[in-house]
Amino acid sequence: MTRNKTQPAPTAARGEPLRQRVMDAAERLLRRGKADFSMRDLATEAGVSFATPFNQFGSKAAIMHALSGRRIDTMAKRFAEMSPPADAAGRVLLAIDTAVEVMLEEPEINRAVMGWIGTAGPPPGKVLAHSTTLWSLALGAGEGLIAAGRQKALRCLPEQLAFAFRGVLSFWTAGELPDEALASNAREIAKTLLFGFAERPLFCDSAS
């Protein structure tokens, strides 16, 4: 809900509502093509004091990391609302399609956000842990994975899938991978990681 700008700004005490207000303002600036916004610009847009974004996040990099986390939350929420396949491999591919759908809804904003993921900020970001949670959700209990390797898969694959998806996104962010090729490339690398773990064959072809 958009706050009436004539209303007084909330106090600068730490708290999730204020953090969300700053993040919402950052998204509005990005939506207007202002990826190079300053923290002063952000404070003005959010209707808070200049110190508030620093108090809440510490740096612009940390704000962009938080926006990445917001997107991962959206991916996980949409995935949870679906009726996913019974097998883990099918769920992973569905999660990829869902994640790509989220990224392509506002590609310019998401490219701007992704461009900051490799930038350290105080404290270090938690994007990897956040992303790993999404892939753990997709893998579930590992249904359809070979029993002998199931526990290893559930232990290793979530993080490896996070690395792989982030890698594909990095080329998309740089403009080397067009929007229409994002899903197919992300699916193929996931199939490669799942190969040897899945009971049923996963064929690598861009038409699947």
Secondary structure in CASP SS format (residue, H / E / C, confidence):
PFRMAT SS
TARGET T0000
AUTHOR 0000-0000-0000
METHOD secondary structure of the structure
MODEL  1
M C 1.00
T C 1.00
R C 1.00
N C 1.00
K C 1.00
T C 1.00
Q C 1.00
P C 1.00
A C 1.00
P C 1.00
T C 1.00
A C 1.00
A C 1.00
R C 1.00
G C 1.00
E H 1.00
P H 1.00
L H 1.00
R H 1.00
Q H 1.00
R H 1.00
V H 1.00
M H 1.00
D H 1.00
A H 1.00
A H 1.00
E H 1.00
R H 1.00
L H 1.00
L H 1.00
R H 1.00
R C 1.00
G C 1.00
K C 1.00
A C 1.00
D C 1.00
F C 1.00
S C 1.00
M H 1.00
R H 1.00
D H 1.00
L H 1.00
A H 1.00
T H 1.00
E H 1.00
A H 1.00
G C 1.00
V C 1.00
S C 1.00
F C 1.00
A H 1.00
T H 1.00
P H 1.00
F H 1.00
N H 1.00
Q H 1.00
F H 1.00
G C 1.00
S C 1.00
K H 1.00
A H 1.00
A H 1.00
I H 1.00
M H 1.00
H H 1.00
A H 1.00
L H 1.00
S H 1.00
G H 1.00
R H 1.00
R H 1.00
I H 1.00
D H 1.00
T H 1.00
M H 1.00
A H 1.00
K H 1.00
R H 1.00
F H 1.00
A H 1.00
E H 1.00
M C 1.00
S C 1.00
P C 1.00
P C 1.00
A C 1.00
D C 1.00
A H 1.00
A H 1.00
G H 1.00
R H 1.00
V H 1.00
L H 1.00
L H 1.00
A H 1.00
I H 1.00
D H 1.00
T H 1.00
A H 1.00
V H 1.00
E H 1.00
V H 1.00
M H 1.00
L H 1.00
E H 1.00
E C 1.00
P H 1.00
E H 1.00
I H 1.00
N H 1.00
R H 1.00
A H 1.00
V H 1.00
M H 1.00
G C 1.00
W C 1.00
I C 1.00
G C 1.00
T C 1.00
A C 1.00
G C 1.00
P C 1.00
P C 1.00
P C 1.00
G C 1.00
K C 1.00
V H 1.00
L H 1.00
A H 1.00
H H 1.00
S H 1.00
T H 1.00
T H 1.00
L H 1.00
W H 1.00
S H 1.00
L H 1.00
A H 1.00
L H 1.00
G C 1.00
A C 1.00
G C 1.00
E C 1.00
G C 1.00
L E 1.00
I C 1.00
A H 1.00
A H 1.00
G H 1.00
R H 1.00
Q H 1.00
K H 1.00
A H 1.00
L H 1.00
R H 1.00
C H 1.00
L H 1.00
P H 1.00
E H 1.00
Q H 1.00
L H 1.00
A H 1.00
F H 1.00
A H 1.00
F H 1.00
R H 1.00
G H 1.00
V H 1.00
L H 1.00
S H 1.00
F H 1.00
W H 1.00
T H 1.00
A C 1.00
G C 1.00
E C 1.00
L C 1.00
P C 1.00
D H 1.00
E H 1.00
A H 1.00
L H 1.00
A H 1.00
S H 1.00
N H 1.00
A H 1.00
R H 1.00
E H 1.00
I H 1.00
A H 1.00
K H 1.00
T H 1.00
L H 1.00
L H 1.00
F C 1.00
G C 1.00
F C 1.00
A E 1.00
E C 1.00
R C 1.00
P C 1.00
L C 1.00
F C 1.00
C C 1.00
D C 1.00
S C 1.00
A C 1.00
S C 1.00
END
